[in-house]
Amino acid sequence: MEFEFEALPWQIIFGNSALKRLPSELDKHGLSRALVLSTLEQRHHADIVADLIEQRCAGIFDQAVMHVPIETVFA
């Protein structure tokens, strides 16, 4: 097996006011649009994020899956 892996620097913002910082974090990184990802079960959280970033929301993808699906494990 051969592959290349390049990891970008990570930044984790944690705390009660972390979500409120999202618009300024988009500005800080020069991002004008963002795609919001969620599971179907957590779609209401994605809607809150989309409302927060308003017109910068490129869309919501609510078909993400948490962890590895069991079908993939046994494939």
C-alpha positions as CSV (number, residue, x, y, z in Angstrom):
1,M,0.0,0.0,0.0
2,E,1.2,3.5,-0.8
3,F,-0.2,6.8,0.1
4,E,0.6,10.4,1.0
5,F,-0.9,12.2,3.9
6,E,-0.7,15.9,4.5
7,A,-2.3,17.3,7.7
8,L,-3.2,20.9,8.0
9,P,-2.7,22.7,11.3
10,W,-5.7,22.3,13.6
11,Q,-7.4,24.8,15.8
12,I,-10.0,23.8,18.3
13,I,-12.2,26.4,19.9
14,F,-14.1,25.1,22.9
15,G,-16.5,26.8,25.3
16,N,-20.0,28.2,25.8
17,S,-19.4,31.1,23.4
18,A,-17.4,29.1,20.7
19,L,-20.2,29.0,18.2
20,K,-20.7,32.8,18.3
21,R,-17.1,33.1,17.1
22,L,-17.8,31.3,13.9
23,P,-18.5,34.4,11.7
24,S,-15.2,36.1,12.9
25,E,-13.3,32.8,12.3
26,L,-14.6,32.7,8.7
27,D,-13.3,36.3,8.3
28,K,-10.0,35.5,9.9
29,H,-9.4,32.7,7.4
30,G,-10.7,34.7,4.4
31,L,-13.7,32.3,3.8
32,S,-16.8,33.8,2.2
33,R,-18.8,30.5,2.0
34,A,-19.1,27.5,4.2
35,L,-20.8,24.1,3.8
36,V,-22.4,22.9,7.0
37,L,-22.1,19.2,7.6
38,S,-24.3,17.2,10.0
39,T,-26.0,13.9,10.6
40,L,-29.7,13.7,9.9
41,E,-30.3,13.3,13.6
42,Q,-28.4,16.6,14.3
43,R,-29.9,18.6,11.5
44,H,-31.3,21.1,14.0
45,H,-27.8,22.0,15.0
46,A,-26.8,22.5,11.4
47,D,-29.8,24.9,11.0
48,I,-28.6,27.0,13.9
49,V,-25.1,27.2,12.4
50,A,-26.6,28.1,9.0
51,D,-28.7,30.9,10.5
52,L,-25.6,32.2,12.3
53,I,-23.5,32.6,9.1
54,E,-26.5,33.7,7.0
55,Q,-25.7,34.3,3.3
56,R,-22.3,32.7,3.8
57,C,-23.9,29.3,4.1
58,A,-23.3,27.4,0.9
59,G,-25.7,24.7,2.0
60,I,-26.3,22.0,4.5
61,F,-25.3,18.4,4.0
62,D,-27.2,16.3,6.5
63,Q,-26.2,12.9,5.3
64,A,-22.9,12.6,7.1
65,V,-22.4,9.5,9.3
66,M,-20.7,9.3,12.6
67,H,-17.8,6.9,12.7
68,V,-17.5,4.1,10.2
69,P,-20.7,2.5,9.0
70,I,-21.0,-1.2,9.9
71,E,-21.5,-2.0,6.2
72,T,-18.1,-0.6,5.5
73,V,-16.5,-2.6,8.3
74,F,-17.7,-5.9,6.9
75,A,-17.1,-5.0,3.2
